[in-house]
Amino acid sequence: METRLADWIRDTDAGREADAILRSCVHCGFCNATCPTYQLLGDELDGPRGRIYQIKGVLEGAPATRTTQRHLDRCLTCRACETTCPSGVQYGRLLEIGREVVDARVARPLGERLARALLREGVSRRRLFAFGVGLARRLGPLLPARLRAKLGDRGRTGSAPTTRHARRVILLTSCSQDALLPSIDRAAVRVLDRLGVSAIVEPRAGCCGALSAHLSDPNGARAAARRNVDAWWGHVAAGAEALVMTASGCGVQVKDYGHLLAAEPAYAERAARIAALTRDLSEWLREHGRMPRHDLAAPVTVAFHAPCTLQHGQKLVGVVEPILEGLGARLVPVAGAHLCCGSAGSYSLLQPALASALRDAKLESLTAHAPSVILSANVGCIAHLGAAARIPVRHWIEWVEERLHADGRSG
């Protein structure tokens, strides 16, 4: 694609990166075939190719408008288009640049500004978000049904292991996961303990920065990355094997720290090392090959929903499923498994109508073969799907931990 970027962006780091991405696009349109919003709305401007043209126009000097902003807002950032693209166009990065430029030129209505600020600051501050979730659960019936359904049940966390092993990994506790479903990380800690590995939770670490990145706040995303690099570096230097993520949305963000802080001499090397050590929990288990396998008396029919941040962001496809099958899961086929469920971080709150339509379609696919449970790998997907599902929706590591516990009892 030929480009002529405007003077104000051409010679900046963002401009050079955007120019390279735009030039790699051959506008073939394969991306539209796997874009959830294009499939739902049928509008070229609500597909990756149309959004690329809109971003290109703004970077070349065309005026940014409220209409442009709305079309960019409707993107889920699911990155299914990247998986499909034969030219390797880094659409997700181009979208971040485009959103930042457009938001700097187009003032949002006050209500939108307040909602986005509340999400960005409220969710990313773990204690504040936990307090808000606790208060909301107590208010219960007073809340709108859509929001009440997303809160779900906190569930049982169970006990934490007391043994300290020589092998150690760092575990990032997701801001929203820690408040909504703390049982996920506790299950992960117990599974790791069973494998002879201790999980370190560093209290100085905080939000991974994904919300800031997706809400056009790159400075906030970089600040979060710097804080976490500082918090984790001592453990890395002391021999921690990896940073293990149970929330695939956090994983894809932390794996980008090397790129995010590449221009900062004080952090570039350490951030790249942190990114290289980051693993989704399923990825770490695959690499170490330590998961026990057994045949329990009654196999369980399971539908697995692979979050976009796992399959498109981290390019981890077919990694969780063998772990589940090894513990007695009978996996059902899921049509359109590559399509987003509509959660997409803050998307389900900022674009509720589109998110609900995508969720309904996803649940229809997930339940078509009557599974007894839906398993996923990201807290946002679990909360979003669970708000409307008629069967349990859980994190796969919770199911795994229960199966291992049952196997221990039977043995």
Number of C-alpha atoms within 10 A of each C-alpha: 12 11 14 12 19 15 12 11 17 17 13 11 11 16 19 14 16 27 22 15 19 22 12 15 20 14 16 11 17 15 22 23 14 23 26 24 25 21 15 13 12 12 13 16 21 23 27 30 22 19 22 20 14 20 24 22 17 18 26 17 14 12 13 20 14 15 11 20 21 12 18 25 18 19 22 26 25 26 26 26 26 21 18 18 21 13 13 13 21 20 24 20 15 23 22 20 19 26 20 17 19 21 18 12 14 15 13 13 8 8 9 12 11 12 12 18 14 12 19 22 15 16 22 22 15 20 14 15 20 19 12 15 18 16 11 16 17 11 11 15 10 10 13 9 11 14 14 16 17 18 20 16 11 16 11 11 13 11 11 11 15 9 10 12 12 10 15 22 22 21 23 27 26 27 24 20 22 20 22 23 23 19 21 27 25 23 23 22 24 23 23 22 20 15 15 15 19 24 26 17 15 15 10 10 19 19 23 28 25 24 24 23 18 23 22 22 18 19 13 18 23 20 16 21 28 23 15 23 22 15 16 23 15 11 18 20 9 9 12 20 17 22 27 24 27 25 28 28 27 22 27 24 22 30 23 18 29 20 13 21 21 16 11 12 9 11 19 18 13 21 27 20 17 23 21 16 18 25 22 26 24 23 17 18 18 15 10 8 10 12 18 11 15 13 12 16 9 8 13 17 17 24 26 26 28 26 28 30 26 24 20 22 22 18 13 18 12 11 19 23 19 14 21 23 17 16 22 20 23 16 19 16 16 18 13 12 17 21 23 28 29 31 28 23 23 19 20 22 19 16 16 15 12 19 22 20 13 21 24 16 16 22 19 14 17 25 20 14 15 12 19 14 19 24 23 23 28 30 26 26 29 26 22 27 28 21 19 16 19 12 14 13 23 23 24 24 27 19 18 21 21 13 18 20 15 12 17 9 8 9 6
